[in-house]
Structures are given as C-alpha cells and as structure tokens.
C-alpha cells in the first residue's frame, strides 16, 4: 500500500476521497428524503379544517405538494379559495398560494396570476394541528372521502349538502 500511495499523484487520492464522501452523503440522505416524503404522504388527502377566526375550510393536500384551500361561509357555501404549493420539512410546513378561486353567481371562477412571493410558515403541533408563524391555529377535523375538486364553470360546492 505504501508503494501504491507513493506512485499515485496526490490529486488522484484526494479526488477519490471526495468521490467517496459524495457517495456516502447520497447514501445517507436517501432515507431522510424517503422519511420526509412518507410524512407528506400521511398528510395527503382532503381535510375539513377549522381556523381561528375563520369559517370552515377544506384543504386538499396532494402528496406531490400541490393542492387547494377553500373557504366556506356559515351556511356552508364556497366563498373563496386558492391553489397551494406545500412542502413538509420536518415539523415545519411551507405553503405558497397561487390561483384564486371565487364563487360568483353560484358558479366557480378560477384565475391564475402566478405564485405569491410570500410563503406561509406553519409548525406542526401534532397529528391534527398546525400553528401559523405569527398567526392562528389550523385544526384538521376529519378527512373528507367524498370531496370533489370544484371545476371552473361548475356549480359552487356546498359543505352543508
């Protein structure tokens, strides 16, 4: 081994060690990425959510990080909504908003003007609660198995029915 190290230039040994370090880091990061993805998959679904100071909400969270959030009035009629891009990072969730959804004259209207520049940050308190940084608490009440995504031009959904 002594002769092998002396016959190889120092750059080859250093680059071999660097390559080994990169492979080791990739090998160790795969389980971490898989764990984060599996945690995000656990949150995926359609949820009835209650927020402090707001009416009922429906959050539609897809495992790929896409989704929608919809707000409903006291009578259960859709009032507003928006597309979201969400990312679970440990016990934190980052949410960006995009397309706006409105209910005008009983019909769903959608407008996309790009993603917001600001990011909403939430701390995951437990399996049912997210606390917004400097804001209120989101309480995930239950999953909605029969929720259908409102399409532009369709009738506005009603939570009461």
Order of alpha helices (4+ residues) and beta strands (2+ residues): alpha-alpha-beta-beta-beta-beta-beta-beta-beta-beta-beta
